[in-house]
Amino acid sequence: MAVKILRQPKKIALIGAPSSAAAFSAGSEKAPAALRAAGLAEKLQAAGYEIVDYGDCAPRLFADDEEHRRARNLTEIVAGLNDLKTRAEIAVKSGALVLVLGGDCAQVIGLLTGARRYYKHINLLWFDRDADLNTPASTPSGRIDGMVVAHIIGRGAPELVRFWSEAPLVREPDVTLFGLDELESARAEFSAKSPMRHIHAADIQSKGGMKAAHEGLVQVQPTRANSSSTWMSMSSPRKSFPR
């Protein structure tokens, strides 16, 4: 879609995506409300930003979903992504910086899909200690939270790979994985062959956060016309769950 978007870097579009449907346990759906209650919007305003709040999507809740052990809760996940995509499209078109208060990592797919309506290419900087490169064929858990990057680059359940009609959602050379810890062998083998770029946790520790962050930002700077760099900060402590 040929739309002229005027960037507004001092304006933030806030969207809540309260979901734990892709997660490893219940509770992460409470994150948007908790962040709002902690005064996030007010603190951003105090820092000089104009805040436009697009409200919360309908909650999508954790369930074991033993009937679909290889890709659990797909119906709920896709429903939530459709809700977020609609809000994200409006927010991206406004030119504001879009900040999604999510619950599980899968919500990124809805945000990126909203952005892809207006941008042919997106560069992704993925903050996580895990690469999230499992697929339904390789997962030990069936939880989509451990497969999000795989689906973004076009590998996995058709319902998510084709959520954006022109798969992949982001091309592998346009993905930088930031903060990686050790990978399980099969994912490490794929990651080593992939053109995705990596900045490992050990490198960040040795170089220092500022230098490593600068290198990450340099890697995701758009080099094409009609491109958009997208930064995704996925705060992820070491997980005790099988991914």
C-alpha positions in Angstrom: 0.0 0.0 0.0 1.5 3.3 -1.1 0.9 5.5 2.0 3.1 8.5 3.0 3.8 8.1 6.7 5.2 11.1 8.5 7.3 9.9 11.4 6.6 11.4 14.8 9.4 10.3 17.1 8.1 12.2 20.1 4.7 10.5 19.9 4.1 7.0 21.3 1.1 4.8 20.4 0.4 2.5 23.3 -1.3 -0.8 22.7 -2.1 -3.5 25.3 -1.9 -7.2 24.2 -2.8 -9.2 27.4 -2.0 -12.7 26.3 -0.5 -15.8 27.9 -1.9 -18.2 25.2 1.6 -18.8 23.7 3.4 -18.8 27.0 4.6 -21.6 29.3 2.4 -20.7 32.3 -0.5 -18.4 33.2 0.1 -14.8 34.4 1.9 -13.0 31.7 -1.5 -11.6 30.4 -1.4 -9.3 33.5 1.6 -7.4 32.2 -0.2 -4.6 30.3 -2.4 -3.7 33.3 0.6 -3.9 35.7 2.7 -1.6 33.6 -0.1 0.9 33.3 -0.7 0.8 37.0 3.0 1.4 37.6 2.6 4.7 35.8 4.3 3.9 32.5 2.3 6.4 30.4 2.8 9.2 33.0 6.5 8.6 33.1 6.8 8.7 29.3 4.8 11.9 29.3 7.2 13.3 31.9 10.1 12.4 29.6 8.5 14.6 26.9 6.5 12.1 24.9 2.9 12.5 23.7 1.0 9.3 24.5 -1.9 8.0 22.5 -3.4 5.0 24.1 -5.2 2.5 21.8 -6.4 0.4 24.8 -6.1 -3.3 25.3 -6.9 -6.2 23.0 -9.2 -8.9 24.4 -7.3 -11.2 26.9 -6.0 -14.5 25.5 -5.3 -17.0 28.3 -2.9 -19.8 28.9 -4.2 -23.4 28.5 -2.5 -26.7 28.3 -4.4 -27.7 25.1 -3.5 -31.3 25.2 -5.3 -31.9 21.9 -2.6 -30.0 20.0 0.6 -30.8 21.7 2.9 -29.7 18.8 1.4 -26.2 18.6 -0.8 -25.4 21.6 -3.6 -22.8 21.6 -3.2 -21.8 18.0 -6.8 -20.7 17.6 -6.6 -18.3 20.6 -3.2 -17.1 19.5 -4.4 -16.3 15.9 -7.5 -14.5 17.3 -5.4 -12.3 19.5 -3.0 -11.5 16.6 -5.9 -10.4 14.4 -7.0 -8.1 17.2 -3.5 -6.6 17.6 -2.9 -6.4 13.9 -5.9 -4.1 13.4 -4.7 -1.7 16.2 -1.1 -1.9 15.0 -2.0 -0.9 11.4 -3.8 2.3 12.7 -0.9 3.1 15.1 1.8 2.6 12.5 0.0 4.7 10.0 -0.1 7.6 12.5 3.7 7.8 12.4 4.1 7.4 16.1 6.5 5.0 17.8 4.4 1.9 18.5 4.9 0.4 22.0 3.0 -2.9 22.6 2.6 -4.0 26.2 2.5 -7.7 25.5 2.1 -10.8 27.5 3.8 -13.5 25.4 6.3 -13.2 22.6 3.9 -14.3 19.9 2.3 -10.8 20.0 5.2 -9.6 18.0 3.7 -11.3 14.9 0.6 -9.1 15.1 2.7 -5.9 15.4 5.0 -6.8 12.5 2.0 -7.7 10.4 0.5 -4.3 11.1 3.7 -2.7 10.0 4.1 -4.8 6.9 0.9 -3.3 5.5 2.9 -0.1 4.9 6.5 -1.3 4.7 7.9 -3.8 2.2 10.8 -4.7 4.4 11.3 -4.7 8.1 14.6 -5.1 10.1 14.2 -6.9 13.4 16.4 -6.7 16.5 15.3 -9.5 18.8 16.2 -9.3 22.5 16.1 -12.7 24.1 18.5 -15.3 25.6 16.8 -17.9 23.5 16.5 -17.7 19.7 12.9 -19.0 19.6 13.7 -21.1 16.6 11.8 -24.3 17.5 9.0 -25.4 15.2 6.1 -27.8 15.8 8.3 -30.5 14.4 11.2 -29.9 16.8 9.5 -28.5 20.0 9.7 -30.4 23.3 6.8 -28.3 24.7 4.4 -27.3 22.0 4.5 -23.7 23.3 4.5 -21.1 20.6 6.6 -18.8 22.8 9.6 -20.9 21.9 8.9 -20.7 18.2 8.2 -17.1 17.4 11.3 -16.2 15.4 11.0 -19.4 13.4 7.5 -18.3 12.4 8.6 -14.8 11.6 11.2 -16.1 9.1 8.7 -18.5 7.6 9.1 -21.8 9.4 6.4 -23.6 11.4 2.7 -23.8 11.7 0.9 -22.6 8.5 -1.6 -20.6 10.6 1.2 -18.3 11.7 3.6 -18.5 8.8 0.8 -17.4 6.5 -0.7 -14.9 9.0 1.0 -12.3 6.7 0.2 -13.4 3.2 3.7 -12.7 1.8 5.8 -15.0 4.0 8.3 -14.5 5.4 7.2 -11.7 7.7 10.9 -10.7 8.0 13.7 -12.1 5.9 16.5 -13.9 7.7 19.3 -11.5 6.6 17.2 -8.7 8.2 17.1 -10.4 11.7 19.6 -9.7 14.4 19.4 -12.0 17.5 20.7 -9.9 20.5 21.7 -11.5 23.8 21.8 -15.1 22.8 22.8 -17.7 25.4 23.6 -21.3 24.6 21.3 -23.0 22.0 20.1 -26.6 21.9 22.1 -28.5 19.2 19.4 -28.6 16.4 18.6 -24.9 16.7 22.3 -24.1 17.0 23.0 -25.9 13.7 20.2 -24.1 11.9 21.3 -20.7 13.4 24.9 -21.3 12.2 23.7 -21.9 8.6 21.2 -19.0 8.6 22.1 -15.5 7.4 20.5 -14.1 10.6 23.0 -12.1 12.6 23.9 -12.8 16.2 25.2 -10.9 19.2 25.7 -13.3 22.0 25.3 -12.7 25.7 29.0 -13.4 26.3 30.0 -10.8 23.7 27.7 -8.2 25.4 29.4 -8.9 28.7 32.9 -8.6 27.3 32.2 -5.5 25.1 29.9 -3.8 27.5 26.2 -3.0 26.9 26.7 0.3 25.2 29.1 -0.9 22.6 27.1 -4.1 21.9 23.8 -2.1 21.6 25.4 0.3 19.2 26.6 -2.6 17.0 23.1 -4.1 17.1 21.6 -0.9 16.0 24.1 -0.5 13.2 23.1 -4.0 11.9 19.4 -3.2 11.7 19.6 0.2 10.0 17.4 0.1 6.9 19.4 0.1 3.7 16.4 0.0 1.2 13.8 2.5 0.2 10.4 1.8 1.8 12.0 0.1 4.8 11.4 0.3 8.5 13.6 -0.8 11.3 11.7 -2.4 14.1 13.2 -2.9 17.6 11.7 -5.7 19.7 12.8 -5.8 23.3 11.8 -9.2 24.7 12.9 -9.3 28.3 13.7 -12.9 29.0 15.4 -14.4 32.0 16.7 -17.9 31.8 13.7 -20.1 31.4 13.3 -23.4 33.2 10.8 -24.7 30.7 11.5 -26.9 27.7 11.3 -24.5 24.8 
